Amino acid sequence: MGVCRVHFMRNVLARVPKGSAEMVAAAVRTIFAQPDAAAVADQLETIADKLGRQFPAVATMLREAAPDICAFAAFPQPHWRKIWSTNPLERVNVEIKRRADVVGIFAHENSVLRLAGAVLLEIHDEWAVAERRYLSEGSLAKLYENSKDEQPKEVEGAHSELVA
C-alpha cells in the first residue's frame, strides 16, 4: 500500500532536531521530484546514504518504507501528483464518518455497510461524470498495456483500501 508522503515526512521530521528539519525535508522531497521510477528509487537510496551518516534512524525509515513511499512511481507520471497522497481516501473516510455520526446508532452491521457503500457510490458517480475528473480517461488509458484486452497493469505493492 502506498504511504502518503506528507504523513511520512512528518514521521521523518519527528526523528531529527528542529534545526536540521528544513535540510532533511528538502533532501527527502528530491525523491519525489524525479522524472521516472528508476530515478525515484536511485534518489531514495542516495538520500538514505547521505542522511544516514548524521541521522541513521531516518535512513532506516527511508529504506524500510521504500516500497510504500515509491509505490506511486509504478503508475504513469501524470498520475503521480494525484496518488502520492492519501488525501482523497481521507476525505472519503471523513464523509463516511460524518454521515455515520448523523445516524448515531446502527441497527446492525449491514446498515453501516449500506451507508458506506452509498457514500462510495456517490463519490464514484461524481468522479465518473464530473467535468473535472480526478483522473481523466486519457490518463487512465495509460494504465492499460494493450487496448484490446483492457486489462490493468499489475502494480507491485499497491493495494486498495476502503475505510480505515
Helices and strands as residue ranges (DSSP letters): H 5-13, H 18-32, H 37-54, H 56-69, G 71-74, G 77-79, H 80-83, H 87-103, H 109-129, H 137-141
